[in-house]
Amino acid sequence: MSKVAILGFGVVGSGVAEVLKQNGPHIDEKVHSPVELKYILDVRDFPDSPFAPLIIHDFSIIEQDPEIDIVVETIGGAKIAREFTRRALTAGKSVVTSNKELVAACGYELMELAREHGVSYLYEASVGGGIPIIRPLKQCLAANEITEICGILNGTTNYILTRMIRAGLSFDAALKEAQQNGYAEADPTADVEGHDACRKICILASLAFGIHIYPEQVPTQGIRGVSLADVAYADSCGRKIKLLGRAIRSTDGKIRAYVAPHLVNGEDPLAGVEDVFNAITVRGNAIGDVMFYGRGAGKLPTASAVVADVMDAARNKDRPKYLDWGPGGENVTLSPEDVISPWYVRAESPAEALRSALGEVTVLARAGAPAGEAAVLTGAMTGRELETRLSRISVHAAFRVLED
Ligand code: HSE
């Protein structure tokens, strides 16, 4: 018998409670032992919820209850969630989380603590919502040397971009829809500014390369700078704009990781990833490219991954799972500015001025472009070189083009 406590009864926490209840018999059968939800911790009361009798407000009840062996942390953030996770692990309870902010910031520390106390710290739901990616990366692809991870890692921004591209919706209208569907973070700034995708690429890179990559080491640009004009120019050359998280390992073992909008060729499988779906491509030296695809956000897809971790922890009480990585450091990453790629540039400038600054370019056109605006695709160059070449030009947008 395993008894579970959920910390945080928000979108994901309530989804976990629902899945545990609805699929109870099926879960017990697969675990070969009952898995019972005993407490839900939240600062609020939920008098109308069927789970109202389980709601408590004091974490120490969970911490001190020897019956609780699995704690689900769906509070979010890296303060209270970190404190409660540390206390739960120290009390000998396995912790399962969907909290990418905490795993990205403190994963190494919490994994070490879990090891010290002989319990598991599992976080499958922290990246890609319901997509299985953490275990495949750590276990199924273990024979490979991973050289690159590239993916659409945020459902909210992919939803917004899809609605802008397909329906010509404004950014704000599309964001509102994403929030209504329960995809966005409590504060959608984390989605829109790319921080959520940054945390996820940190987790994937740490796992794939075995060293903790911290969010501060990953330059991050969100989608606020993407306009309907950029969407139209991208469409004119058969491309779609996607927010990508990338982590590239160079031959000297250093990691270049970043998050930024890219123009993706319409033929690339990433271009067909729409709405809330996420996709992650992993490049390994034996397997080549392998892609993971599915619902990257939302209550039940995320709860599906959390509950699978709960089941894993319940099945393996005496054999904790270590999906961990080593410590990070200042010298493990290099600036992604050195990554070479073609670029899309839109500027307040005659096309000829862009040509003379950037060398050979493809000039793009769109209906309704104001006089004085030009957009081009450049040849391959580093971010530093692009910046130097554009120093005298009034640039509206500059995004990398993902090479085919
Ligand atoms: N806000 C996140 C997203 C939720 O939109 O992808 C899933 O991590």
Residues whose N, C-alpha, C, O or C-beta is under 5 A from the ligand:
A	BS01	HSE	S126 L153 N154 G155 T156 Y183 A184 E185 D191 G296 A297
